Amino acid sequence: MRIDERPAKTKLGRWWMAIGVVALFLPIATECAEAQEHPTEAQVKAAYLYNFGKFVRWQTPAAGETFDICVLGKDPFHGALSSTVAGERIDGKSIVARDISTVESSRCQILFISTSEESRLKAVLTAARRTNTLTVSDMPGFAEHGGMIELVNVEGKIRFEVNVAAVNDAGINVSSQLLKVALKVVGIDSAKEMGR
């Protein structure tokens, strides 16, 4: 049975899933809450980008002294990404938030693709796959169209979907903890076939 076709979860199951999401992302959410009572959507999405870096592993680790989280296209974070990652580290590397104009010449571990890049999404995803870059976006249908992680707004809360086939195809491993708290996991059948 495919993960996204499971029967609806019980109230207790949904409660445990919510607890899991909170446990995974609590440290950065607390920092956002300390900054202001209600974090903005941009702050929450920036926190997700930072935390995704903790729950994925690259089969071929990137060279360089920094862990780069890049934004391609119109920046929806308005400084929230830079302030979220300031002073933070992943795998012993300082995190740098950068705006980029092309994927081919960039050196990014995580790439947020703005909705302004929708018209060239296919080419961007192809280039990112070649550079072993984790792709994230809030474009509707992003995971279904070959993106790796899609941020979705569900009743005012930001959640995420994961395309495991796209992740595996790029030489990236996603923690099972992350998959457990994903709203939806797509490409699971394709990922199994690739592992045979």
C-alpha positions in Angstrom: 0.0 0.0 0.0 1.4 3.5 -0.9 1.9 5.8 2.1 -0.3 8.5 0.6 -3.2 6.0 0.3 -3.3 4.9 3.9 -6.7 5.1 5.7 -7.4 8.3 7.6 -5.5 8.5 10.9 -7.4 8.3 14.2 -7.5 11.4 16.3 -4.9 9.9 18.6 -2.6 9.2 15.5 -3.0 12.8 14.3 -2.1 14.0 17.9 1.1 11.9 17.9 2.0 13.2 14.5 1.6 16.8 15.6 3.7 16.0 18.7 6.4 14.6 16.3 6.4 17.7 14.2 6.7 19.9 17.2 9.5 17.8 18.7 11.5 17.9 15.4 11.1 21.7 14.9 10.7 22.9 18.5 14.2 24.5 18.9 13.9 26.9 16.0 10.2 27.5 16.6 11.0 28.6 20.2 13.6 31.0 18.8 11.0 32.5 16.5 8.5 32.8 19.3 11.0 34.6 21.5 11.6 37.1 18.7 7.9 37.8 18.5 4.7 36.2 19.8 3.5 34.9 16.5 6.2 34.0 13.9 5.4 35.0 10.4 4.9 32.5 7.6 8.3 33.5 6.2 10.0 32.8 9.6 8.3 29.4 9.9 9.4 28.5 6.3 12.9 29.7 7.0 13.0 27.5 10.1 11.9 24.5 8.1 14.8 25.1 5.6 17.3 25.2 8.4 15.9 22.0 10.0 15.7 20.1 6.8 19.5 20.3 6.7 19.7 18.4 9.9 17.6 15.5 8.7 19.1 14.8 5.3 22.5 13.3 4.3 24.3 13.7 1.0 25.9 10.5 -0.4 28.6 12.8 -1.7 29.2 15.5 0.8 29.7 19.0 -0.7 33.1 20.6 -0.7 33.6 24.0 0.9 33.7 25.5 4.3 30.0 26.6 4.5 26.6 25.0 4.3 24.7 27.1 1.7 21.0 27.5 1.7 20.1 29.4 -1.4 17.0 31.1 -2.8 16.4 31.2 -6.5 14.0 33.9 -7.8 12.0 36.5 -5.9 13.0 36.1 -2.2 9.8 35.5 -0.1 11.7 35.5 3.2 12.5 39.3 3.5 15.5 38.7 5.8 13.9 35.9 7.8 16.2 33.2 6.4 19.4 35.1 7.1 18.3 35.9 10.7 17.2 32.3 11.3 20.5 30.7 10.2 22.8 33.4 11.7 25.4 31.8 13.9 24.0 28.3 13.2 26.0 25.2 12.0 25.2 22.0 10.2 27.8 19.2 10.0 30.3 21.5 11.6 29.9 24.1 8.8 28.6 27.7 9.2 25.3 28.2 7.4 25.1 30.9 4.8 21.9 32.1 3.2 22.4 33.3 -0.4 20.3 34.6 -3.2 21.2 33.1 -6.6 20.2 33.6 -10.2 21.2 30.2 -11.7 21.6 26.8 -10.3 24.4 25.6 -12.6 27.0 28.0 -11.2 25.9 27.8 -7.5 27.2 25.6 -4.7 24.0 25.0 -2.6 23.1 22.2 -0.3 19.5 23.3 -0.1 17.8 25.4 -2.8 14.5 27.1 -2.2 12.8 27.7 -5.5 10.5 30.8 -5.5 7.1 30.7 -7.2 8.5 33.3 -9.6 10.5 30.5 -11.2 7.5 28.3 -12.1 7.9 28.8 -15.8 11.4 27.3 -15.8 10.8 24.7 -13.0 11.7 21.6 -15.1 15.1 23.0 -16.1 15.8 24.2 -12.6 15.0 20.8 -11.1 17.2 19.0 -13.7 20.1 21.3 -12.9 19.7 20.9 -9.2 19.5 17.1 -9.4 22.9 17.1 -11.2 24.4 19.1 -8.4 23.0 17.0 -5.6 21.0 19.9 -4.2 17.9 19.4 -2.0 15.1 21.3 -3.6 12.3 23.0 -1.6 9.4 25.2 -2.7 5.9 26.3 -1.8 4.7 26.0 -5.4 1.4 24.0 -5.5 2.2 20.5 -6.8 5.9 20.9 -6.4 6.5 17.4 -5.0 4.2 15.8 -7.5 6.2 17.5 -10.4 9.6 16.3 -9.3 10.6 18.7 -6.6 11.9 17.1 -3.4 10.1 18.9 -0.5 7.0 21.0 -0.9 5.9 23.4 1.9 2.1 23.5 2.2 -0.3 25.6 4.2 -2.9 23.5 5.9 -5.4 25.5 7.9 -2.9 28.2 8.6 -0.1 25.8 9.6 3.0 25.1 7.4 3.5 21.4 6.8 5.5 19.6 4.1 5.4 16.8 1.5 8.4 14.7 0.4 9.1 13.1 -3.0 11.4 10.3 -2.0 12.1 9.2 -5.6 13.4 12.7 -6.4 15.5 12.8 -3.3 17.0 9.4 -3.9 17.6 10.2 -7.5 19.8 13.2 -6.5 21.9 11.0 -4.1 20.4 12.4 -0.9 19.1 10.3 2.0 16.2 11.6 4.1 15.9 10.6 7.7 13.0 8.3 8.5 12.1 10.7 11.3 11.4 13.4 8.8 9.3 11.1 6.6 7.2 10.1 9.6 6.1 13.7 10.2 5.6 14.6 6.5 2.0 15.4 5.6 2.4 13.2 2.5 5.2 11.1 0.9 5.1 10.6 -2.8 7.3 8.6 -5.1 7.6 5.7 -2.7 6.9 3.0 -5.3 9.5 4.6 -7.7 12.1 4.7 -4.9 11.6 1.0 -4.1 12.1 0.2 -7.8 15.3 2.2 -7.9 16.6 0.3 -4.9 16.2 -3.1 -6.5 
